[in-house]
Amino acid sequence: MSIVLMYVAALLPAIILGLYIWRKDPHPEPFAWIGRAFLCGVLICMPVAMLENWVMHLLFGDAGPATLIGSTGQAFLVAAVPEEGAKLLVLWLLLRKNKVFDEHFDGIVYAVFISLGFAAIENVAYVFMAGENWLSTAVMRALLAVPGHYAFAILMGYYYSLYHFVDRSKRNACLMFLMPVLAHGVYDSIAMSGSVNPIAGSISFVVLIYFCIKLQRAAQAKIQDLCTRN
């Protein structure tokens, strides 16, 4: 029974956010394509984890970063760049010849479902690795980490749609990658600071909550903007 509860706690945040963004779509996408996007996010999780482990070992060895600069480097180079890069690659492969990708809001929908597929598997791993502390881990990740992946994806999907439907400029092409990487990197930098500096760690939680609130507001603004463009 406890294993079932652990799976529910790990997967429910992604399910709730997925249903929310699907219902926000003025013309909801077919379930078949939504399922493909989610499955793509699931499938890239293991290869990305392997890449991250390789980059981590290459940059920091077995000990890991020991300074705030090192943890920031880890946040961006080990986590944000590989994860958001893989998501963007999958988004491009999924949408480049997709005839149902015909409205501005669709970029956000597909980016979010790819990201939630990734976040769901990542969440399962974290919850089960937490052992007896699985419930507190599940709650914290439901409030912060999974919504974080959701918000990063909204930024990616927003600029992807702007590039595809509005302005095929180098600026939008860069922003569809740089904005989610920046948001992801800052999030992880704050979250990881406590592991290398107790003083920074004592205030990082408050800073992280503030950053997440601002991030979700920015994501909501992007949703509203594309909803009005459809």
N, C-alpha and C positions, 0 to 999 in steps of 0.2 A: 504493500500500500504506500509506503514512504517513497518508493521509487517512482510510482505513478505521480505522487504529489510533486516530486522534484521535477519531473518532466513537465508537468502542468505549469509549475512556477517559472520554469525556464522558458517555455514556449509562449505562454499567454501574453506577455507584453508585445511580442512581435505580431501575434494574431490580432490583438486589439488595435494596434497602430495601422496594420494593414487594412483592416476593415474601415477604419476611420478615413484613410486616404482614398480608398476605393469609393466610399460614399460621397466624398467631397468632389469627385470627378463629375462634372455636369453630364457627361455621356460615358458611363462606366465601360471599361475595357472588357473584352471577352475573358471569361475565367481561364480558358486554355492558355492565353498569352500571359495572364497574371501568374498562372502556375509555372509556366516556363521561366519567367523572370525570377520567381522565388527559388525554383530548383537550381537555376544558374548560380544564385547567391550561395546556396548550400554547397554546390559542387566546387566552387573556388576556395572554400574555407580551408581545406587541407593543403592544397598547393601553396596558398598564401602563407599558411603557418610554417610550412617547410622553408619557404623563401625568407620569412622573418627570422627564423632560427639561424639560417645561414648568414644573413646580414648582421644579426646580433653577435654571432661568434666572430665574424670578420672584423667588426668595429670595436668590440669590447672584450673579446675573449670569453672565458668561462665565468669570470667574476661579475661581469656586468658593470654599468656605469657607477661611479662613486661620487660624482659631483652633480650639481644642478644643471650645469652645461651639458654634462654627459647624459643625464636623464632627458633633457630637452632634445638632444640629438637622437636618443632612442625613440622618443615620442614621434618625431617627424620622419626619420630615416628608416627605422625598423617597423613602425606601425602605420603611420598615416600614408606615406608614399606608396608602399606595396599594396595596402588594402584599398585605398581609393583608386589607385592605378588599375588594379584588377577589376574593380567594380565598373570603372569607366570603359575599360576594354570590353567587358561583357555587355554593357549597355549599348555600345556602338555595334557590336556583332548582332545583338538582338534587334536593333531598330533600323539598321542601315538599309534593309530591303523589306521592311515590315509595312504592309499596306494599311494596317490598323493604326499606325502612328501618324495620325492625321489632325491632331489638335494640340494646342499649346500645352494643356495640362498633362498630356500623355507622358511627356518627358519626366515629370515629377513622379507620376504613378509607377512607371517602369523602374526608374532609379530607386525608388523607395522599396519596391518589392525585391529587387536584387539585394539591396542592403539589408533588408529584414531577413532574407534567407540566410545571409552571412551571419547576421547578429544572432539569429535563433540557434544555430549550431555552436557559435562561440559561447552563447549563454549557457547552453547545456553543458559544455565542457567546464566552464567556471563553476557552475552550481555543483556538479558532481565532484570536482576537485576540492571543493570547500569542506567536504566531510561533514562533521557535526554542525558546522556553521553555515550549512547550505541555505537555510531560510533567510538569514540576514544578508547573505550574499545575493540571493535571488531578489530580495526587496530592493537593495541598493542598486543593483544593475537594472531592475525594472524602472526605477526612478531616474537613473542617470545614463547608464551605458547604452541601453537599447534605444531610448529616445535620442541619444547622441547620434547613433548610426542613422536613425530616421532623419534627423535634421541635416546631417552631412549630405544625405542622399537628395534632400529637397534642394539644397544649394546646387548640387551637380545637375539634377534634372532641370532645374530652372534655367541655368545657362546653356544646357544642351538644347532645350527647346528654343531659347532665344536665338542661338546659332542656326538652328535648323529652319525656323519659321520666320524670323525677323531680320537678323543681320549676321551674315556669315563673315564676321570680322575676326581678325586675329585676337582681339580683346576677348570676345565671347568664347573663342576656342580655348584660350588660356584659362579663363575664369572657370570653365566647367571642371577643370582639374585643380586649379590653384585654390579656389574657395573651399571646397571640401577638405583638401589637404591642410589648409591653414586652420580651419575650425577643428579638425580632428587632432592636429598636432598640438594646438593650444590646450584642448581638452585633456589630452594624455599628459602633456607637460605638467599641468596643474595636479592631475591625479597622481602622477609618479613622484612628485617633489618630496612627499613625505617619506619615501623609501630611502632617500639619500641625505636628507637634511631635516632633523626633528623640528627645528625652529620654523622652517617653511611649512612643514607638514602640519603644524599646529593651527595654521590659518588657511591652509590650502582647501580644506573642506568648504569653508564659507565662501572662498573665492570661486570654487568650482560650482557651488549652487548658484551664485550670481551669474557666472558665465553661462550656465545651462539655461537660466531664465532668459537671458538676452538672446541666446542662440535660438531658443524655441520661438521667441517673438519675431526674430528675423526670418525664420522658416515660415511662420504663419503669414508674414507679409508677402513672401514669395508665392505662397499658395493663393492668396487673395489676388495678387497681380495677374497670375496666369488664368485664374478662374474668370476674370473680367475680359481676357483676351480671346477666349474660346468663341 
